[in-house]
Structures are given as structure tokens and as C-alpha cells.
Amino acid sequence: MDAAEPRRRIPCKFASLQTSLNNRCTGVSQVFDIVQYGAMGDGVADDYPAITAAYDALVAAGGGELWFPPDRRYRVRSSGVHGLHLVRQRDVTIRMGERSSLVMDNMVDGLAVSHGIFVEGPAANIALIGVNVRYATLSAARQGWAPIYFLGANVGRGDGGARPHGWYRGNPDGTEAWPEIEAGAVRNVRLENVTVENSPSVGIGIVGVDGIRLADVTVRRTWADGLYHLYFRSSLIKGFRGIEIGDDAISMASYESDLGRADVGLPFHGEGSSVTNVVIDGRGPDRELPCGSIVLLGVRDVTVTGFFIVDRFRGLRFEPGTQRTLDHPTLNLNFLASRNVVIRDGEIRDTVQAISLVAKECNLATPRKWWEHDVTIANVTLRGGSAPFDCWGTGVSGDGGPAIALFGGFHFRNISCTGFTSLHTTLAGLQECSFADIAIDSPLAIHGFVPDGADPDLLNVDGEPMWSENRCRFRRIKSVAIVFRGLKRCLIEDLQSVDATGRGVILSSSADIELLDVRVSRAIEGNDARDDTGVHIDQFCKRITGNSFVLDQPPSSKKARPSTR
């Protein structure tokens, strides 16, 4: 018996249903060796007929293990077929020996024509152990096929046509199965020591799955996402390596109906999921694509710990808010706000945008479910690249309100940012956010909702405040020069600015701001040394209070005495 084979394995070519039931009762899994069904594994012959014959025998027996012996390349050259297609199955294990792989070599004119391993629900208790799936070459363009894809259900377009809002499973021929079925049509999926390569789309697709366990998974060279989650629950990832991923390396997403409809009762939004021990390295085939690394969209109760990201366009990405149309083949829905999400203990290097918040159509008149997040990002080091934060986005006015970008409920703790090339770092449209123990070696700008030069107390036609309160907290912030613009009702405490450009700390068009313990240090000597606090408040500000504004001059310059405002 090969060393890679587990104990209590019973190789067989033919097995009766009664034998299958007896073995299952005694804890013994039948093994169907594809070589015994004619597979050559020489990297030349078409092994698809043998793989299919072995799998058909497994199905007839009511489940078991499909075994790919080690040190071989099993090629699929048959036209238009999935390498292995599991439909409405349970209790199936696909296991490959060391240095074996499934090679999809049925591509046409440089394009893929099928999935590698495709599991279509209802299905349960599916395991892939030691599996290596790759396409013979990287496709000439991005497509919809993947090395491994789990399809538990689709979600209707909500267009009132053939597929209304709802949770459906597709039939094998591509038609829809009616009526609605129970959520989570694929349950209890396990992947261990799995590698996929050269994907024309995502590396591993996980759609409509309840209960996923992934350990030591590697995705290398894809046109789209590395791990793609949609409508999932309880995804536990322990050890993931994404190399040259074309789009988002780990994507976890859920959606809701448009603004004009009641909530669609989608089954789950990632509840109880966790991701640990992640390495994401390098960009995909199109290096100019603004790809993300860890992307969480509309999820609940998700934790990400222990990650290293290098040479990507974006590191962490969120997309708060809604959008009227969505460029997705099966969806016309919107992102919910993410709730109870924690991302901590990681490092991001050499990205264009280390932490990116991309706003959709959203303002304060929009229901809070679209923008009231609860996301904490803590103990993260950001090094090199263009900007440590990118939070501009765009906004659309509603109910007479202003057009704004809205980011509610983000909390940043212990973030170190060094070596970035952007002239300044901007955080805009913040609502009920908090920042603590943040160090940035470049200028920092915080923008609220009040336009520059406007009266923060301006009222609208109904006599209500035009500009809403931000209600943000900034504690223990260190930066070069710091600008607070357009903010209302915020606390700024223990602020340190290295005044290299003569700006120090600037407040403009802001109201109800409490400044406590602000220190500005002059970084250079010169004849322009001034006798002030280094805190500059423009004429449009109202109700600015605080204490301990201190300007530290270089030793040879005149030092300002402590003062208060």
C-alpha cells in the first residue's frame, strides 16, 4: 500500500449497494482506483473515460473514495466535459497521491470549455484531499470556468422575468430548478492540501455552501478571484497561499435587494467564518487591474487573522453602500453593510492602496443597513506603496441631502504606515468611526461632510441641519501635517504632528470639535519659526474647544510657550 494511502482502504472495481451500506456502518470507505478503470496517468492519454467509469461505480455504490494514484498526470482531453462532475451526491472523497494532478487539456483556441471538478447541489459531505487541478495553459482571456467549483444555489436577478428574487439551484443542463429549495444546497465541504493553477476564472468557487473547511490551500495564477465565496456560512480557512491572483485573492460577499424592495431573505451572509494564516503575493495576468487581496462585502461574523500581503493593487477592500446595477452574470443586487467583522495581526507591503473603502450610491438618507458597518482593523503594519488609506468613493444625493461618500462604523486600532509615496493620505465621509494608535509618516487629511468654506451650521429648506454630524474619535494619532476639514462633533485627543511643511494641524469648516493634548513639532530650522501653537483654525469653524496646544521648535529657534484656546 502506498504511504500516502489511509488505513482501512478497500480497493475495488465493482461493489454492490449492500456492501456499501455494510462498509459505511463499520466506518470503512470503499475506494475506487481510477487506474483500475483504465486511467494511464502518463500525461498523454485521455483519462476522462476512466475517471468517469470509476466515479459512476462510486455513485452506484452510494458513495466512497475516488483515488488517483501518486506520481502521475491525469489528462482530460474530451471535448466540452467537466473533468469530474458531482451532481446530487453525498459522502464522496476525492483523493490524489503525492505529485499527481488533474490536467484540463480540452481547451479550444486558447480558451477553457469546462470546470475541472464541479460539485452541484444538493450535495453533502464532500472532501478533496491532496487534490491538484490545473488547466494545461492559462487561458487567453477571463472566462467563467474554474478548476474547482461548488454550486449550492443561485440568486435570481429580481427583474420580474424568468428568474425573480429568490434562492434557486440550477439543473445540470443550465435551466433553473423550481420552486425555491432549502438554502445551503451544498453542505459540509472539506479541502485539505489542495492546489489549483492556471484558472480562466476563480481558483475555487464556493456558492451557496453551508460548512466549509479549507486547510493548506494554494491558488496560483488566475484571471479572477482566488477563493470566491458567495452566500456561504461557516467557512473556516486555515492556511491559504494566493500567488499571482488576477482579481480578489479572498473574496467573501453577500447581497440584498435594491432600495425599492423589502429585504430579500437570503439564507446566510458568512456567519461564523474565519480566515487564518494567509499569504498573498503578486498580481495576476493583467497587472493594471485594480485587484484586491482580502475583500469582505456584506458579510457577518467574520474574523481574519495572521496575513501577509505583498505586491498587490489593494490590500484590504470594502465596498460600503449600494449600486443600481451590478456587473455580475447572475445578480442585480446590492452590498449590505458588513457587521461584526474583525481583521487583525497582519502586514501589507508594496500596494497602491493598502486599505481601500470604495463607496457606492449612499448617503445619510439611505437605510442604515447599507452603510452602518461594524468593522475593526487592528494590529496591522502597512509598508511601502502609494497610499496607506484610500477612502474617497462617490456619493449620490437623496431627499435633498448632499452628495457624499459614506463610511460608517469602521474602527482602526494600532496601524503603522511607513514608506508611502502619496503626497497625503485622505479619509473622507466618515460616520461614527474611530482611530486609535495610528502612526503615518506622511501628511494626513480627514474630510467630513461639510464642503470647504461652507458654514457647518447651514440649514436646509426644512430648517434642518444641512450637514450631518460625523461623531468620530481620533486618539493617539501621529502624522506629519494633519488637516481636519468639514467635520462635526468629533473628539481629537493626544495628537502629534511633525510640522515639516509649516502647516501643523489645520481645522477648516468644522464645528463642535474638542481638541485635547495637541503637540506640533517643527522638523526644520529656519527664519520662519513662529510663536504660535501650530494649530490653525479657519474662520468657518465654530465651537472649537480644547487645551494643551504646544509648538516645539528646533533647539536654535524660538520656542513657543504652551498655550490654550
C-alpha positions in Angstrom: 0.0 0.0 0.0 1.3 3.4 -0.9 2.4 5.5 2.1 0.0 8.3 1.1 -3.0 6.0 1.3 -5.0 6.0 4.5 -5.6 3.0 6.6 -8.6 0.7 6.2 -9.0 1.4 2.5 -10.5 -1.4 0.4 -9.6 -1.0 -3.3 -12.3 -2.3 -5.6 -13.6 -2.1 -9.1 -17.1 -3.3 -8.6 -19.2 -3.1 -5.4 -22.8 -3.8 -4.6 -25.1 -1.4 -2.7 -25.4 -3.8 0.1 -21.6 -4.0 0.5 -21.5 -0.1 0.5 -24.0 0.0 3.3 -22.2 -2.6 5.4 -18.9 -0.8 5.0 -20.4 2.6 5.9 -21.8 1.0 9.1 -18.3 -0.3 10.1 -16.6 3.0 9.2 -14.8 1.6 6.1 -14.9 3.7 2.9 -14.8 1.9 -0.4 -12.0 3.1 -2.7 -12.4 3.3 -6.5 -9.0 3.4 -8.1 -9.2 5.2 -11.4 -6.1 3.3 -12.7 -8.1 0.0 -12.3 -10.7 1.6 -14.6 -8.2 2.3 -17.3 -6.6 5.6 -16.4 -3.0 5.9 -17.7 -1.8 9.0 -16.0 1.1 9.4 -18.4 0.3 13.0 -19.3 -0.6 12.0 -22.9 -3.7 9.7 -22.9 -7.2 11.0 -22.4 -8.1 9.7 -18.9 -11.6 11.2 -18.8 -13.4 7.9 -19.7 -11.6 6.0 -16.9 -12.3 8.8 -14.4 -16.0 8.8 -15.4 -16.2 5.0 -15.1 -14.7 4.9 -11.7 -17.0 7.7 -10.5 -20.1 6.0 -11.9 -19.2 2.9 -9.9 -18.8 5.1 -6.8 -22.2 6.6 -7.3 -23.8 3.2 -7.8 -22.3 2.1 -4.5 -23.8 5.0 -2.7 -20.5 6.9 -2.0 -16.9 6.3 -1.3 -13.4 7.5 -2.3 -12.2 8.2 -5.8 -8.5 7.5 -5.7 -5.9 9.0 -8.1 -2.6 7.1 -7.5 0.6 9.2 -7.0 3.3 10.4 -9.4 1.0 10.7 -12.4 -0.6 13.4 -14.6 -4.2 12.5 -15.5 -5.3 14.4 -18.5 -8.8 15.3 -19.7 -8.9 15.8 -23.4 -12.6 15.0 -24.2 -14.4 18.0 -25.7 -16.8 20.1 -23.6 -16.9 18.0 -20.4 -16.0 18.8 -16.8 -13.1 16.8 -15.5 -15.3 15.4 -12.8 -19.0 16.4 -12.3 -20.7 15.6 -9.0 -24.5 16.1 -9.0 -26.8 15.5 -6.1 -24.2 13.4 -4.3 -23.1 12.8 -0.7 -20.3 11.0 1.2 -17.7 11.4 -1.6 -14.0 11.8 -1.1 -11.6 12.7 -4.0 -8.1 11.9 -3.0 -4.8 12.2 -5.0 -1.5 10.7 -4.2 1.6 12.9 -4.0 2.8 14.6 -7.2 -0.4 13.7 -9.0 -2.6 16.2 -10.8 -5.7 16.5 -13.0 -4.8 18.5 -16.1 -7.6 20.1 -18.1 -6.3 19.8 -21.6 -9.6 20.1 -23.5 -9.2 23.8 -24.2 -10.2 25.3 -27.6 -8.2 28.1 -29.3 -6.6 29.0 -26.0 -9.9 29.1 -24.1 -11.3 26.8 -21.5 -14.6 25.0 -22.1 -15.4 23.4 -18.7 -14.7 23.2 -15.0 -12.1 20.9 -13.5 -14.1 19.5 -10.6 -17.7 20.7 -10.4 -19.9 19.9 -7.4 -23.5 20.8 -7.9 -26.1 20.6 -5.2 -27.9 19.3 -3.4 -24.7 17.6 -2.1 -23.2 16.9 1.3 -20.1 15.6 2.9 -17.7 16.2 0.0 -13.9 16.1 0.6 -11.0 16.9 -1.6 -7.7 15.6 -0.2 -4.3 16.2 -1.8 -6.1 17.4 -5.0 -4.1 19.2 -7.7 -6.2 20.6 -10.6 -4.8 22.8 -13.3 -5.5 23.9 -16.9 -2.9 22.9 -19.4 -2.2 26.6 -20.1 -3.5 29.9 -18.8 -6.5 30.9 -21.0 -6.1 33.8 -23.4 -8.9 35.7 -21.6 -11.0 35.8 -18.5 -13.9 33.2 -18.6 -16.4 31.6 -16.3 -14.8 28.2 -15.7 -12.8 27.2 -12.7 -10.5 24.3 -11.5 -12.9 23.6 -8.6 -16.4 25.0 -8.2 -19.1 24.3 -5.6 -22.6 25.4 -6.7 -25.2 25.2 -3.9 -27.6 27.7 -5.3 -28.0 30.8 -7.5 -29.9 34.0 -6.7 -32.5 35.4 -9.1 -32.0 38.6 -11.0 -35.0 40.3 -9.4 -36.0 41.7 -12.8 -39.6 40.2 -12.7 -38.8 37.9 -15.6 -37.8 34.3 -15.7 -35.8 34.4 -12.5 -37.3 36.6 -9.8 -35.7 37.3 -6.5 -35.1 34.1 -4.6 -32.7 31.3 -3.8 -32.5 28.6 -6.5 -30.4 25.7 -7.6 -29.5 25.3 -11.3 -30.2 22.0 -13.1 -27.3 20.2 -14.7 -28.5 21.4 -18.2 -28.3 25.0 -17.1 -32.1 25.5 -16.5 -33.5 26.6 -13.2 -35.0 24.2 -10.6 -38.3 25.5 -9.4 -39.7 26.3 -6.9 -37.3 27.6 -4.2 -35.3 25.0 -2.4 -33.8 24.9 1.1 -30.8 27.1 1.5 -27.3 25.7 1.5 -27.8 23.0 -1.2 -24.1 22.1 -0.7 -23.2 21.2 2.9 -20.1 20.1 4.7 -17.2 20.6 2.3 -13.6 19.8 3.2 -10.5 20.7 1.3 -7.0 19.7 2.6 -3.7 20.2 0.8 -5.3 21.4 -2.4 -3.6 23.2 -5.2 -5.2 24.8 -8.3 -3.3 26.6 -11.2 -3.9 28.5 -14.4 -7.6 29.3 -13.8 -9.5 31.1 -16.5 -11.8 32.4 -13.8 -11.7 31.9 -10.0 -9.4 29.4 -8.4 -12.0 27.8 -6.1 -15.7 28.9 -6.3 -17.9 28.5 -3.2 -21.5 29.5 -3.8 -24.4 28.5 -1.6 -22.3 26.3 0.7 -23.0 25.8 4.4 -20.0 24.5 6.3 -16.6 24.8 4.5 -13.2 23.6 5.9 -10.1 24.6 4.0 -6.6 23.8 5.2 -3.3 24.4 3.3 -4.9 25.5 0.0 -2.8 27.1 -2.7 -4.2 29.0 -5.7 -1.7 30.0 -8.4 -2.3 32.2 -11.5 -5.9 33.1 -12.1 -7.8 35.6 -14.1 -10.4 36.2 -11.4 -10.6 35.6 -7.6 -8.5 33.1 -5.7 -11.2 31.9 -3.2 -14.6 33.2 -4.2 -17.3 33.0 -1.6 -21.0 33.9 -2.2 -23.9 33.2 0.1 -22.0 31.0 2.4 -21.8 30.2 6.1 -19.2 28.8 8.4 -16.1 28.9 6.1 -13.0 28.0 8.2 -9.8 28.7 6.3 -6.5 27.6 8.0 -3.6 28.2 5.6 -4.1 29.9 2.2 -1.5 30.9 -0.3 -2.5 33.0 -3.3 0.1 33.6 -6.0 -0.4 35.9 -9.0 -4.2 36.2 -8.5 -5.9 38.2 -11.2 -8.7 39.7 -9.1 -9.5 39.5 -5.4 -7.4 36.8 -3.6 -10.0 36.0 -1.0 -13.5 37.3 -1.7 -16.4 36.9 0.7 -19.6 38.5 -0.4 -23.3 38.7 0.1 -26.0 41.0 -1.4 -29.5 42.2 -0.8 -32.4 43.6 -2.8 -32.4 47.1 -4.4 -33.6 50.1 -2.4 -37.2 49.9 -3.7 -37.9 46.4 -2.3 -38.2 44.8 1.1 -35.3 42.7 2.3 -34.8 39.5 0.4 -34.4 36.6 2.8 -31.1 35.4 1.6 -30.0 32.4 3.7 -26.7 33.5 5.1 -24.0 36.1 4.9 -20.9 34.3 6.0 -21.8 33.8 9.7 -19.3 32.0 11.8 -16.4 32.2 9.3 -12.7 32.7 10.0 -9.5 33.0 8.0 -6.1 32.4 9.4 -2.5 32.1 8.1 -2.8 33.8 4.7 0.0 34.8 2.2 -1.0 36.7 -0.9 1.9 37.5 -3.3 2.0 39.1 -6.7 -0.6 40.3 -9.3 -2.3 38.3 -12.0 -2.1 38.3 -15.8 -3.4 41.9 -16.0 -1.1 43.8 -13.6 -3.0 47.0 -14.2 -6.3 45.5 -12.9 -7.2 47.1 -9.5 -7.3 43.8 -7.8 -7.9 43.3 -4.1 -6.4 40.9 -1.6 -8.9 40.3 1.2 -12.3 41.6 0.3 -15.4 41.4 2.5 -18.7 42.6 1.1 -21.9 42.4 3.1 -20.7 39.7 5.5 -21.5 38.9 9.1 -19.4 37.5 12.0 -16.2 37.0 10.1 -12.6 37.1 11.6 -9.4 37.4 9.6 -6.1 36.9 11.5 -2.4 36.4 10.5 -2.0 37.7 6.9 0.9 38.9 4.8 0.1 40.7 1.5 2.7 41.9 -1.0 2.8 43.4 -4.5 -1.0 43.9 -5.0 -3.1 46.8 -6.1 -5.3 46.8 -3.0 -4.7 45.1 0.4 -8.0 45.2 2.4 -11.1 46.3 0.5 -14.6 47.1 1.5 -17.4 48.5 -0.7 -20.0 50.2 1.6 -23.3 51.3 0.1 -25.4 50.3 -2.8 -25.5 50.4 -6.6 -28.3 50.2 -9.0 -26.7 47.8 -11.4 -24.1 45.2 -10.7 -21.8 43.7 -13.4 -22.4 40.1 -12.5 -23.8 37.3 -14.7 -26.4 36.2 -12.2 -27.1 39.1 -9.9 -28.7 42.5 -9.9 -28.4 43.2 -6.1 -26.5 45.4 -3.7 -23.9 45.2 -0.9 -25.1 45.2 2.6 -23.0 46.8 5.4 -20.6 44.3 7.0 -21.2 43.6 10.7 -19.1 42.1 13.5 -16.0 41.8 11.3 -12.5 41.8 12.8 -9.3 41.9 10.8 -6.1 41.8 12.8 -2.4 40.9 13.0 -1.2 41.3 9.5 1.3 43.1 7.2 0.6 44.7 3.8 3.6 45.8 1.6 4.0 47.5 -1.7 0.4 48.1 -2.7 -1.2 51.1 -4.5 -3.9 51.2 -1.8 -3.2 49.3 1.4 -6.7 49.7 2.9 -9.4 50.8 0.4 -13.0 51.8 1.1 -14.9 52.2 -2.2 -18.3 53.9 -1.7 -21.4 53.1 -3.8 -24.7 55.0 -4.1 -25.2 56.0 -0.5 -25.9 59.0 1.8 -27.5 59.6 5.2 -31.0 59.3 3.8 -30.2 55.7 2.7 -31.3 53.0 5.2 -28.6 52.2 7.7 -28.4 48.5 6.7 -26.4 49.7 3.6 -23.8 51.8 5.4 -23.8 51.2 9.2 -20.9 48.8 9.4 -19.1 47.3 12.4 -15.6 46.6 11.2 -12.4 46.6 13.3 -8.9 46.6 11.7 -6.2 46.2 14.3 -2.5 45.5 14.7 -1.7 45.9 11.1 1.6 47.2 9.5 1.4 49.0 6.2 4.7 49.5 4.4 5.6 51.0 1.0 3.4 51.7 -2.0 1.3 54.7 -2.9 -1.3 55.3 -0.2 -2.0 53.6 3.2 -5.7 54.5 3.0 -8.0 55.3 0.2 -11.5 56.3 1.3 -12.8 58.8 -1.2 -15.5 57.0 -3.1 -18.5 58.7 -4.7 -22.0 59.5 -3.4 -25.5 60.2 -4.8 -27.8 62.7 -3.2 -31.2 61.8 -1.9 -34.2 63.5 -0.2 -32.5 66.9 -0.8 -29.4 65.8 1.0 -25.8 66.4 -0.2 -23.9 64.0 -2.4 -21.4 62.3 -0.2 -19.3 59.2 0.3 -20.4 57.5 3.5 -18.3 55.1 5.6 -19.9 54.3 8.9 -18.7 52.1 11.7 -15.0 51.5 10.8 -12.6 51.2 13.7 -8.8 51.3 13.2 -6.5 50.3 16.0 -2.7 50.2 16.2 -1.9 50.9 12.5 1.6 51.7 11.4 2.1 53.3 8.0 5.6 53.9 6.6 7.3 54.5 3.2 4.3 55.6 1.1 4.8 57.9 -1.9 1.5 59.7 -1.9 1.6 63.4 -1.0 -1.1 63.0 1.5 -3.4 60.3 2.9 -7.2 61.1 2.8 -10.0 59.6 4.8 -13.4 61.0 3.7 -17.1 60.6 4.5 -16.6 59.1 8.0 -19.6 58.5 10.2 -19.2 57.1 13.8 -15.7 55.8 13.1 -12.8 55.7 15.5 -9.0 55.7 15.2 -6.5 54.9 17.9 -2.8 54.5 18.0 -2.2 55.4 14.3 1.3 56.4 13.0 1.7 57.8 9.5 4.9 59.2 8.1 3.1 61.3 5.5 0.5 64.1 5.7 -3.0 63.0 6.8 -6.3 64.6 5.8 -9.7 63.8 7.4 -12.7 65.0 5.4 -16.2 65.2 6.7 -19.5 66.2 5.0 -19.2 70.0 5.2 -17.8 71.4 1.9 -14.7 73.6 2.3 -15.6 77.2 3.0 -19.2 76.4 3.9 -21.0 77.2 7.1 -21.2 74.0 9.2 -24.4 75.3 10.8 -26.2 75.8 7.5 -29.9 74.7 7.4 -31.8 73.2 4.5 -35.2 74.3 3.2 -37.0 72.4 6.0 -35.0 74.1 8.7 -32.9 71.0 9.4 -29.1 70.9 9.5 -27.7 70.5 6.0 -24.6 68.7 7.2 -24.9 65.7 9.5 -22.6 65.1 12.4 -19.6 62.7 12.0 -19.3 61.7 15.6 -15.8 60.3 15.1 -13.0 59.8 17.7 -9.3 60.2 17.0 -6.9 59.2 19.7 -3.1 58.9 19.8 -2.5 59.9 16.2 1.0 60.7 14.9 1.5 62.1 11.4 3.4 64.8 9.5 0.9 67.5 8.9 -2.8 66.9 9.7 -5.9 68.5 8.2 -9.4 68.1 9.6 -11.9 69.5 7.2 -15.7 69.6 7.2 -16.2 67.6 10.5 -18.9 68.0 13.0 -18.9 66.7 16.7 -15.6 64.9 16.9 -13.1 64.2 19.6 -9.4 64.7 18.8 -7.1 63.6 21.6 -3.4 63.1 22.0 -2.4 64.3 18.5 1.2 64.7 17.4 2.2 66.4 14.2 5.7 66.8 12.7 5.3 70.2 11.1 7.7 69.7 8.2 5.8 72.0 5.8 4.7 74.7 8.1 1.1 73.5 8.2 1.0 71.8 11.6 -2.6 71.0 12.5 -5.4 72.6 10.4 -9.1 72.8 11.1 -11.5 74.2 8.5 -15.2 74.4 8.1 -15.7 72.3 11.2 -17.9 72.6 14.3 -18.2 71.1 17.8 -14.7 69.8 17.8 -12.9 69.0 21.1 -9.1 69.2 20.8 -7.1 67.7 23.8 -3.3 67.5 24.1 -2.1 68.5 20.7 1.6 68.8 20.1 3.2 70.1 16.9 7.0 69.7 16.4 8.9 71.8 13.9 11.1 69.4 12.0 13.4 72.0 10.4 15.1 75.2 11.4 14.5 78.5 9.6 13.8 82.2 9.8 10.0 81.4 9.6 9.9 80.0 13.1 6.7 81.3 14.6 5.5 82.0 18.1 2.1 80.2 18.0 0.7 76.8 18.9 1.0 75.2 15.4 -2.8 74.7 15.4 -4.6 76.7 12.7 -8.4 77.2 12.8 -10.1 79.0 9.9 -12.9 81.5 10.1 -15.6 78.9 9.1 -15.0 76.8 12.2 -17.4 77.0 15.2 -17.3 75.9 18.8 -13.7 74.5 18.8 -12.6 73.8 22.4 -9.6 72.2 24.0 -6.3 72.6 25.9 -2.6 72.0 25.7 -1.7 73.2 22.3 2.1 73.1 22.2 4.5 74.0 19.4 8.0 72.5 19.8 10.7 74.5 17.8 14.1 73.2 16.9 16.7 74.0 19.6 18.2 77.0 17.9 14.7 78.5 17.2 12.5 80.4 19.5 10.2 78.0 21.3 6.6 78.9 21.8 5.2 78.8 25.3 2.3 76.4 26.0 -1.0 78.0 25.3 -4.7 77.1 25.2 -7.6 78.0 23.1 
